[in-house]
Amino acid sequence: MSAFANILAGGVFHAAVLFLVAAGLQLVFGVQKIVNLACGSFYALGAYFGVTFIGVAVGHGMPAWLILPALMVSGLLLGIIGPPIERMLRTVYGRDESFQLLLTFALLLMFQDVFRFVWGSNPRSLDSGYLVYGTLTSGDFSVPVYNLLVIAAAIAVAAGFGAFLQRTNYGRILRATAENRAMAEALGVNVRLVYAVVFTLGAVLGTTAGALIVPTAAASLDMAIEFVVEAFAVVVIGGLGSMRGALAGALIVGLIRALAIVFYPEFEVLAIYFIVIAVLIFRPAGLFGRALA
């Protein structure tokens, strides 16, 4: 029972971080209709910047127990990259998806070179300072409290996004723009501003996720491509453009990954692909996606 609880805790922690990236990907596609391959680069940027930010903050006397809020702040600060990148993407709005994929994949490769130039080729990581929050232990079950805090933060983001989109005027504007851009413009909505805000929110979700993961995993050049594969697996499983799908898909991928790592590590990536293939065969629109007419 304790072994299962450890697997469950590890899987849900990974799912929480994965959900943040996938939620940003879903938000951008839902409103802007752009499949953003660069979301993995935002995640990696958050991880690298988080390591540097914490190093500087600790060097200036920041208490270790502030590491979680400091990492969240570092992710939020990186929101400044959203508007200029969104402006670049305006050239492919309304064009064939291949243009979007090529441009965003080019951004991913460019970011990798930036990471190599600024932080070098070697992985960067934080020490175990995050363990200042302690560890929750019961028999053979043990989980760092930091992991539980990250899970709680992801749940709060999911609830907050749901409330924002359903209960606020700006959320209704976003949904209206997603449904019919031309009509929204005719009613006086500044669609360009809406797109800039949405893309910046998506970028912040990715950079914050990357920052939150670095206390438990090193920032490396490969993490952008590795994570974007998982993020798109989440999108395929949950359904493109669905926040509920992002949550369900992240949980499925996170738990399958955790089980595979424990019982058969070589099967980790393949297990995720099997789930993706099964969904594409039996429910091509995803668990919560809408089938195309």
Buried (B, 14 or more C-beta within 10 A) or exposed (E): EEEEBBBBBBBBBBBBBBBBBBBBBBBBBBBBBBBBBBBBBBBBBBBBBBBBBBEEBBEEEBEBEBBBEBBBBBBBBBBEBBBEBBEEBEEBBEEEEEBBBEBBBEBBBEBBEBBEEEBEEEBBBBEEBBBBBEEEEEEEBEBBBBBBBBBEBBBEBBEEBBEEBEEEEEBEBBBBBBEEBEEBBEEEBEBEEBBBBBBBBBBBBBBBBBBBBBBBBBBBBEBBBBBBBBBBBBBBBBBBBBBBBBBBBBBBBBBBBBBBBBEEEEBBBEBBEEBBEEBEEEBEBBBBBEEEE
